[in-house]
C-alpha cells in the first residue's frame, strides 16, 4: 500500500512540474549563440539587428569567462562601437558585486547582454546560485537578446559541456578520442536552452565525437555544433543560422546501446548541416 502511495505522490509531482513548465511564460527575447572565432562585421550587424536596439537602450558585456576580462571586454566593445552608438557597460561580476543593486539593475534593463569567450566553468562559478543568474533569465523573459561566443555559447545549455573527458586520454583535446559511455563531463549551465546542448568551434576542431557523446548522455535532446564565425539565432523554438560557416544538428538516435566494453552504438539518428539563412526547429 505504501509503495502505491509513494508512486502516486511521485507521479503527481512529475505531472505538476510538467504542467508548470507548459504554463511558464515564454521568453520574449532572443538568443544569439556564436561558435567562437572571428566575428565578421556582418555578423555583428546581424546581432545588433536581432537585439532591435532603441536609441536609449544599452548593452552589457559579461567577461567572467575570460582570464583577461578587460581585454575581452575591449575587443567586443570595439566591434559593437563600429556599428552602434549605444552605451556599452562592462560588468565583471565577482563575489562582492553579485548583489550590487546598481550593477544588477543595469544588467536587468540591458537590451543586449553579451557573454564573452574563455572558460565556461569559470563563468558559471561566478554566476550560479547568485542574483546574476536570475536577472539574466529575467532580462531574457522581458525581451533582451542574450548573446555569447565560444564559452559564452556553451553556457546557454542546461547541461553544459565542459570539454573534459573522463576516459581515454584525459588531457585536454579539441575533441574526444573515444566514444564511450560516461566519458563526457557536464556541469550546470544557464539553462536558457532546456532541451538543447551546444558545442562550439565545431567544424574547425572536429568535435563530432564530443557531440555524439553528449547525445548518448541525453538522447531526447537536440545537440547542436556551431562552427567559428557562425551563429544560431533562437526565437522560441525557431532557429536561424547566420555567418560564414556551418551549423550541425544531431538528434533522435534509435537503438542506443552500450557494449560490454563500454562502446556506444546507435542507429538512424537525425543528422543535418545548415548554412547562412537556413532555419530549423528545436524541441
ChimeraX attribute file (.defattr): number of C-alpha atoms within 10 A of each C-alpha:
attribute: neighborCount
match mode: 1-to-1
recipient: residues
	/A:1	6
	/A:2	7
	/A:3	8
	/A:4	9
	/A:5	10
	/A:6	11
	/A:7	12
	/A:8	12
	/A:9	12
	/A:10	12
	/A:11	12
	/A:12	12
	/A:13	12
	/A:14	12
	/A:15	12
	/A:16	12
	/A:17	12
	/A:18	12
	/A:19	11
	/A:20	11
	/A:21	11
	/A:22	10
	/A:23	9
	/A:24	9
	/A:25	10
	/A:26	12
	/A:27	17
	/A:28	14
	/A:29	23
	/A:30	22
	/A:31	27
	/A:32	29
	/A:33	29
	/A:34	33
	/A:35	33
	/A:36	25
	/A:37	16
	/A:38	12
	/A:39	19
	/A:40	14
	/A:41	13
	/A:42	13
	/A:43	18
	/A:44	18
	/A:45	16
	/A:46	17
	/A:47	23
	/A:48	19
	/A:49	10
	/A:50	18
	/A:51	23
	/A:52	15
	/A:53	19
	/A:54	9
	/A:55	10
	/A:56	9
	/A:57	16
	/A:58	19
	/A:59	25
	/A:60	24
	/A:61	25
	/A:62	23
	/A:63	26
	/A:64	29
	/A:65	25
	/A:66	22
	/A:67	13
	/A:68	11
	/A:69	20
	/A:70	13
	/A:71	12
	/A:72	21
	/A:73	24
	/A:74	14
	/A:75	12
	/A:76	18
	/A:77	20
	/A:78	12
	/A:79	15
	/A:80	20
	/A:81	12
	/A:82	11
	/A:83	13
	/A:84	17
	/A:85	13
	/A:86	15
	/A:87	15
	/A:88	21
	/A:89	18
	/A:90	19
	/A:91	19
	/A:92	19
	/A:93	19
	/A:94	13
	/A:95	11
	/A:96	7
	/A:97	14
	/A:98	19
	/A:99	14
	/A:100	13
	/A:101	11
	/A:102	10
	/A:103	17
	/A:104	20
	/A:105	11
	/A:106	16
	/A:107	26
	/A:108	21
	/A:109	20
	/A:110	26
	/A:111	25
	/A:112	29
	/A:113	27
	/A:114	23
	/A:115	28
	/A:116	28
	/A:117	26
	/A:118	21
	/A:119	19
	/A:120	26
	/A:121	21
	/A:122	14
	/A:123	25
	/A:124	20
	/A:125	16
	/A:126	18
	/A:127	20
	/A:128	14
	/A:129	11
	/A:130	14
	/A:131	14
	/A:132	21
	/A:133	17
	/A:134	16
	/A:135	17
	/A:136	23
	/A:137	18
	/A:138	17
	/A:139	22
	/A:140	24
	/A:141	17
	/A:142	17
	/A:143	18
	/A:144	28
	/A:145	30
	/A:146	27
	/A:147	24
	/A:148	25
	/A:149	28
	/A:150	27
	/A:151	28
	/A:152	28
	/A:153	29
	/A:154	28
	/A:155	32
	/A:156	27
	/A:157	22
	/A:158	20
	/A:159	23
	/A:160	26
	/A:161	26
	/A:162	19
	/A:163	20
	/A:164	19
	/A:165	24
	/A:166	14
	/A:167	16
	/A:168	12
	/A:169	12
	/A:170	12
	/A:171	9
	/A:172	10
	/A:173	13
	/A:174	14
	/A:175	17
	/A:176	26
	/A:177	15
	/A:178	17
	/A:179	21
	/A:180	23
	/A:181	20
	/A:182	16
	/A:183	19
	/A:184	24
	/A:185	17
	/A:186	16
	/A:187	15
	/A:188	17
	/A:189	26
	/A:190	22
	/A:191	17
	/A:192	19
	/A:193	20
	/A:194	15
	/A:195	16
	/A:196	23
	/A:197	27
	/A:198	26
	/A:199	28
	/A:200	29
	/A:201	23
	/A:202	25
	/A:203	17
	/A:204	15
	/A:205	13
	/A:206	15
	/A:207	22
	/A:208	18
	/A:209	16
	/A:210	26
	/A:211	27
	/A:212	23
	/A:213	23
	/A:214	27
	/A:215	23
	/A:216	26
	/A:217	16
	/A:218	17
	/A:219	18
	/A:220	14
	/A:221	20
	/A:222	21
	/A:223	26
	/A:224	24
	/A:225	25
	/A:226	30
	/A:227	27
	/A:228	25
	/A:229	20
	/A:230	27
	/A:231	34
	/A:232	28
	/A:233	21
	/A:234	22
	/A:235	17
	/A:236	16
	/A:237	10
	/A:238	13
	/A:239	19
	/A:240	19
	/A:241	24
	/A:242	26
	/A:243	23
	/A:244	16
	/A:245	18
	/A:246	23
	/A:247	27
	/A:248	19
	/A:249	20
	/A:250	20
	/A:251	23
	/A:252	20
	/A:253	19
	/A:254	13
	/A:255	11
	/A:256	15
	/A:257	14
	/A:258	14
	/A:259	10
	/A:260	7
	/A:261	8
	/A:262	13
	/A:263	13
	/A:264	18
	/A:265	17
	/A:266	14
	/A:267	11
	/A:268	11
	/A:269	15
	/A:270	12
	/A:271	12
	/A:272	12
	/A:273	12
	/A:274	17
	/A:275	18
	/A:276	16
	/A:277	10
	/A:278	14
	/A:279	15
	/A:280	13
	/A:281	12
	/A:282	17
	/A:283	13
